[in-house]
Amino acid sequence: MISRFGNRRKEYKMDSSVLSVYRGLPAPIYVMFCATLINGVGAFVHPFLVLFLTQKLGYGDAYAGMFMTVATTLYVPGAFLGSKLADRFGRKRIMLAGQALASSMFVVCGFLGESKLVPLFIMLNLLFDGVCDPARNALQTDVTDKDNRQASFSLTYLGHNLGYVIGPLLAGFLFYRASQWLFWGNAIAGFIAVALVIWKVPESKPDAETIERSMESNAQDKAERGGVFKALLSRPHLLVFAFCQMFLYFAYAQTLFALPLYTSRLFGEYGATLYGTIMSLNATVVVVLTPFVVTMLRRFNPLANIVVAGIFYTVGFSLFGIAFTPWVFYVLAVIFTTGEVISATNVNFYIANNTPISHRARFSAVMPIIMGTGQAIAPLIGGAISEAYGIGWLWIIVGITAALGTSGICLLYVSDRRKRRRETSKKDRSTKTLHNSRY
């Protein structure tokens, strides 16, 4: 079978080199790797957003947390709009429009300095980012197949983190010296990524004939008739998966809210620099581990891999509450980052393989919205707990939350194994019956 980009389906086997997992992928994936790398280098604003709100604009923890939650919810209407348009008109044009508009909002923020209007344009940035993301995810799914999808997704994830090795370090330097360049640098990177995609990535939306033919198959990603909610109800296991992931998203979101506050309060002005180096270490570990993780774990059920990721999250985040020296922060960063790598290389892979090709962009909006609810409420709940009981108690609650999400994924994995065994047994009985009837 030849895809529309001329890449033959291949059997991806273990090789002596871990980087061999990234050979022979569809050409658009390599371009998107470069684009995400550039975006990662320019990821200045969001890692330092809570410090900008509290130290530059003078907001309290609870107010900053409430703002970040409200701002994050704007992603939802943007994602619904962008996904609907991408499934109807095409992935590439909607992705590019969303990215360009999002970057434009940061250009305005840079000129506004420390004006109280800056939060308004940050919210608009998140709205347009919501428009972009479902189209980008659908495009990546379109140009891959089940054999090369996990490696392709992990490569673009790797590209973002290669850039992120540099981004937070630069942002930590700029935060106290030239904060307007946090916004302008982020915007410039976004515009460069847009130009690269315009130049080299073709449109990928499946045509009507492909969708109709898919409906007659038994594939996990076969097309569905009707709206997105009808299609979701036909896949209840995905809804359960998204709900469990919501707890893990809540836990990980504290790296953008609780962690910078915690380091700045323990270590003063050095805290911003420490946080920047922690996030750069996070990206470095991702870059080093991702090829090994994909190579070693790709033969296992993705749900089993995500359970392992949840265990790393539970341990790593729980122990931040008793961390008081920089080296302990670095050790815990390696622990939770290991969980992040395992999760990131399996979550989208599992979702994509179970998403109908007729609704890829819309599922790419709805699933992150459900899972991202945990991320959206994390600053709100985190800020309230921090002010009421202290930030140390917040880390204990974060650990418990991660454990709950991990337990849910574990139960889903057990259910999935039982289902596969029943299907295998049924298939074996059918084969045996057919064999006996011939004789």
C-alpha positions in Angstrom: 0.0 0.0 0.0 1.4 3.4 -1.0 0.3 6.5 1.0 -0.5 9.7 -0.7 3.0 11.0 0.2 4.7 8.1 -1.6 5.9 6.3 1.5 5.5 2.5 1.6 4.3 1.0 4.8 7.3 -0.6 6.5 7.9 -3.0 9.3 9.8 -1.1 12.0 12.2 -3.5 13.8 14.7 -3.2 16.6 18.1 -1.9 15.2 21.5 -1.6 16.7 21.1 2.2 16.7 18.2 3.7 18.8 18.0 6.5 16.3 17.1 4.1 13.6 13.5 4.3 14.8 13.3 7.7 13.1 14.5 6.5 9.7 12.1 6.2 6.8 9.3 8.4 8.2 7.0 10.4 6.0 8.7 13.6 4.7 6.1 16.0 6.3 7.1 14.6 9.7 10.7 15.7 9.3 9.5 19.2 8.4 7.2 19.4 11.4 10.1 18.2 13.5 12.0 21.3 12.4 9.0 23.5 13.0 8.4 22.3 16.5 12.1 22.5 17.3 12.0 26.2 16.4 8.9 26.8 18.4 10.5 25.0 21.3 13.5 27.4 21.2 11.1 30.3 21.3 8.9 28.9 24.1 9.6 31.9 26.5 6.2 33.0 27.8 4.3 30.1 29.2 7.1 28.6 31.4 7.4 32.0 33.2 3.8 33.2 33.0 3.0 32.7 36.7 6.2 34.7 37.6 5.2 37.4 35.1 1.8 37.7 36.7 3.0 37.7 40.3 6.3 39.6 40.1 5.8 41.9 37.1 2.0 42.7 37.4 1.7 42.2 41.2 -1.0 39.5 41.3 -1.4 37.2 44.3 -1.1 33.4 44.0 -4.9 32.8 44.0 -5.5 35.5 41.4 -2.7 34.3 39.2 -4.0 30.8 39.4 -7.6 32.0 38.6 -6.3 33.9 35.6 -4.3 30.9 34.2 -7.4 28.7 34.6 -9.7 31.2 32.9 -7.1 31.8 30.1 -6.7 28.1 29.6 -10.5 27.6 29.1 -10.3 29.9 26.1 -8.4 27.0 24.4 -11.7 25.1 24.4 -13.8 27.3 22.0 -10.7 27.8 19.8 -10.1 24.0 19.6 -13.8 23.3 18.7 -13.7 25.9 16.0 -10.3 24.9 14.6 -11.2 21.2 14.6 -14.5 21.7 12.8 -12.8 23.9 10.2 -9.9 21.5 9.8 -12.1 18.4 9.2 -14.1 20.5 6.6 -11.6 22.7 4.9 -8.2 21.0 5.5 -5.6 20.8 8.2 -2.7 22.9 6.8 -4.5 26.2 6.3 -6.3 26.2 9.6 -3.1 25.2 11.5 -1.2 28.1 9.8 -3.9 30.7 10.5 -4.1 29.7 14.2 -0.3 29.8 14.6 0.1 33.2 12.9 -2.7 34.8 14.9 -1.4 33.3 18.2 2.1 34.7 17.5 0.6 38.1 16.6 -0.9 38.4 20.0 2.6 38.1 21.6 3.9 40.8 19.3 1.3 43.2 20.9 2.2 42.0 24.4 5.8 42.9 23.8 4.9 46.5 23.0 2.5 46.8 26.0 5.3 46.0 28.5 3.9 45.7 32.0 0.5 47.1 31.1 -2.6 45.5 32.7 -3.8 44.8 29.1 -1.1 42.2 28.6 -3.3 39.4 30.2 -6.0 40.1 27.6 -3.7 39.4 24.7 -2.2 36.3 26.5 -5.8 35.0 26.6 -6.2 35.7 22.9 -3.0 33.8 22.2 -4.4 30.7 23.9 -7.6 31.0 22.0 -5.8 31.0 18.6 -3.4 28.3 19.9 -6.6 26.2 20.4 -7.5 26.7 16.8 -4.1 25.5 15.6 -3.5 22.4 17.7 -6.3 20.0 16.5 -5.4 20.7 12.9 -1.7 20.1 13.6 -2.4 16.8 15.4 -4.8 15.7 12.6 -2.2 16.4 10.0 0.4 14.3 11.8 -2.1 11.4 12.0 -3.1 11.7 8.4 0.5 11.4 7.1 1.4 8.4 9.2 0.1 4.9 9.6 0.0 2.5 12.6 3.4 1.1 11.8 5.3 4.5 11.9 2.9 6.6 14.0 4.5 6.2 17.4 8.0 7.0 16.0 6.6 10.0 14.1 4.8 11.4 17.1 7.8 10.9 19.3 10.0 12.7 16.8 8.0 15.9 16.8 7.8 15.7 20.6 11.6 15.3 20.6 11.9 18.4 18.3 9.9 20.5 20.7 12.1 19.5 23.6 15.4 19.9 21.7 14.3 23.5 21.4 13.1 23.6 25.0 16.6 22.8 26.2 17.5 26.4 25.1 14.2 28.2 25.5 13.8 28.4 29.3 17.5 29.3 29.8 17.1 32.3 27.5 13.8 33.2 29.1 15.3 33.0 32.6 18.0 35.4 31.5 15.5 37.8 29.8 12.9 37.7 32.6 14.6 40.4 34.8 16.5 42.2 32.1 14.2 42.5 29.0 10.9 40.9 29.7 9.3 42.3 26.4 11.6 39.9 24.5 9.9 37.0 26.2 6.9 37.9 24.0 8.8 39.0 20.8 11.1 36.0 20.8 8.2 33.6 21.2 6.4 35.4 18.3 9.4 35.3 16.0 9.9 31.6 16.5 6.2 31.1 15.7 6.4 33.0 12.4 9.5 31.1 11.3 7.7 27.8 12.0 4.7 29.0 9.9 7.0 29.9 7.0 8.6 26.4 7.1 5.2 24.6 7.0 3.9 26.8 4.2 7.0 25.9 2.2 7.3 22.2 2.7 4.1 20.5 4.1 1.3 19.6 1.8 -2.4 19.3 2.7 -3.4 16.0 4.2 -7.2 15.8 4.6 -8.6 12.4 3.6 -10.9 12.6 0.6 -14.6 11.4 0.6 -13.8 8.1 -1.2 -11.2 7.1 1.4 -13.6 7.9 4.2 -16.4 5.9 2.6 -14.1 2.9 2.0 -13.0 3.0 5.6 -16.5 2.7 7.0 -16.7 -0.8 5.5 -13.5 -2.0 7.3 -13.0 -3.4 10.8 -10.0 -1.1 11.5 -9.7 0.6 14.9 -9.7 4.0 13.1 -12.5 3.3 10.7 -14.7 6.3 9.8 -18.0 7.0 11.5 -21.1 8.8 10.3 -22.7 11.6 12.3 -21.2 14.2 14.7 -18.3 14.1 17.0 -20.3 13.1 20.1 -21.9 10.2 18.4 -18.5 9.0 17.3 -17.1 9.5 20.8 -19.9 7.4 22.3 -19.0 4.6 19.9 -15.6 4.5 21.6 -16.3 4.6 25.4 -12.8 3.3 26.2 -11.4 6.6 24.9 -13.7 8.6 27.2 -12.6 6.6 30.2 -8.9 7.0 29.1 -9.4 10.8 28.8 -11.0 11.0 32.2 -8.0 9.2 33.8 -5.5 11.3 31.9 -7.2 14.4 33.4 -5.8 13.5 36.8 -2.3 13.1 35.4 -2.6 16.4 33.5 -3.5 18.1 36.8 -0.3 16.8 38.3 2.0 17.7 35.5 0.5 21.2 35.2 2.0 22.1 38.6 5.4 22.3 36.8 4.1 25.5 35.3 2.3 26.8 38.4 3.5 25.4 41.7 7.1 24.7 40.8 8.2 28.3 39.8 6.4 29.7 42.9 8.1 27.1 45.1 11.6 27.7 43.8 11.3 31.5 44.0 10.1 31.3 47.6 12.8 29.0 48.7 15.7 30.6 46.9 14.6 34.2 46.2 15.7 35.8 42.9 17.9 32.7 42.2 14.6 30.8 42.1 13.8 32.0 38.6 17.2 30.9 37.4 16.9 27.5 39.2 13.5 27.0 37.7 14.8 27.8 34.2 17.6 25.3 34.6 15.2 22.6 35.9 13.0 23.1 32.8 16.1 22.9 30.6 17.1 19.7 32.4 13.6 18.5 31.8 14.0 19.1 28.0 17.6 17.6 28.0 16.3 14.4 29.7 13.5 14.2 27.1 16.0 14.5 24.3 18.3 11.8 25.7 15.6 9.4 26.8 13.0 9.6 24.0 14.7 7.4 21.4 15.6 4.8 24.0 12.0 4.8 25.4 10.4 4.4 22.0 12.8 1.6 21.0 12.4 -0.3 24.3 8.7 0.1 25.0 7.1 0.1 21.6 6.5 -3.6 21.7 4.4 -3.3 24.8 0.7 -2.2 25.2 0.6 1.6 25.3 -1.8 1.5 28.3 0.8 -0.6 30.2 3.5 2.0 29.4 1.2 4.9 30.6 0.8 3.1 33.9 4.5 3.1 34.3 4.6 6.8 33.5 2.0 7.5 36.1 4.1 5.8 38.8 7.0 8.1 37.9 4.7 11.1 38.2 3.4 9.9 41.6 6.8 9.5 43.0 8.4 12.6 41.5 5.7 15.1 42.3 5.0 13.8 45.8 8.6 14.3 46.9 8.8 17.9 45.9 7.1 18.7 49.2 10.2 17.7 51.1 12.8 19.1 48.7 14.8 22.1 50.0 18.1 21.9 48.2 18.7 22.5 44.5 20.2 19.0 43.8 17.1 17.3 45.1 15.0 19.4 42.6 17.2 18.2 39.8 16.8 14.5 40.8 13.0 14.8 41.0 13.0 16.6 37.7 14.7 13.6 36.1 12.1 11.3 37.8 9.0 13.1 36.6 10.5 13.8 33.2 11.0 10.0 32.7 7.3 9.7 33.3 6.6 12.5 30.9 8.7 10.8 28.1 6.9 7.5 28.5 3.5 9.2 28.6 4.1 11.5 25.7 5.3 8.7 23.4 2.2 6.6 24.1 -0.8 8.8 24.8 -1.3 10.4 21.4 -0.3 7.0 19.8 -3.1 5.3 21.6 -5.7 8.0 20.8 -4.7 8.2 17.1 -5.0 4.5 16.6 -8.6 4.6 18.1 -9.8 7.7 16.4 -12.1 7.5 13.3 -10.4 9.0 10.2 -13.5 11.0 9.5 -13.2 12.9 12.8 -9.5 13.2 13.4 -9.3 16.9 13.9 -12.4 17.0 16.1 -11.1 14.1 18.2 -7.8 16.0 18.4 -9.8 18.8 20.0 -12.2 17.0 22.2 -9.7 14.5 23.7 -7.2 17.2 24.8 -10.1 19.3 26.1 -11.3 16.5 28.4 -7.7 15.6 29.5 -6.7 19.3 29.7 -9.5 20.0 32.2 -7.0 18.8 34.8 -4.4 21.2 33.4 -7.0 24.1 33.3 -8.1 23.7 36.9 -4.6 23.0 38.3 -3.6 26.7 38.8 -7.0 27.6 40.3 -7.0 24.7 42.8 -3.2 24.9 43.3 -3.4 28.7 44.1 -6.2 28.1 46.6 -4.4 25.3 48.4 -1.1 27.2 48.4 -2.7 30.3 50.1 -4.8 28.3 52.5 -2.4 25.5 53.7 1.0 26.3 52.1 2.6 25.0 48.9 4.1 22.0 50.7 0.6 20.5 51.1 -0.1 21.1 47.5 2.6 18.6 46.4 1.1 15.9 48.6 -2.3 16.4 46.9 -0.6 16.4 43.5 0.9 13.0 44.3 -2.4 11.6 45.4 -4.0 12.9 42.2 -1.4 11.2 40.0 -1.9 8.0 41.9 -5.7 8.1 41.2 -5.1 8.7 37.5 -2.6 5.9 37.3 -5.0 3.4 39.0 -7.7 4.3 36.4 -5.4 3.6 33.5 -4.3 0.3 35.1 -7.9 -0.8 35.3 -8.4 0.1 31.7 -5.3 -1.9 30.7 -6.6 -4.9 32.5 -10.0 -4.6 30.8 -8.3 -4.2 27.4 -6.2 -7.3 27.9 -9.3 -9.3 28.8 -11.1 -8.0 25.7 -8.1 -9.0 23.5 -8.0 -12.5 25.0 -11.8 -13.0 24.3 -11.4 -11.8 20.7 -8.4 -14.1 20.2 -10.2 -17.0 21.7 -13.2 -16.4 19.5 -11.1 -16.1 16.4 -9.3 -19.3 17.3 -12.6 -21.2 17.7 -13.9 -19.8 14.4 -10.7 -21.0 12.7 -10.9 -24.4 14.3 -14.6 -24.8 13.2 -13.7 -23.8 9.6 -10.9 -26.3 9.6 -13.1 -29.2 10.9 -15.8 -28.4 8.4 -13.3 -28.9 5.5 -12.7 -32.4 6.7 
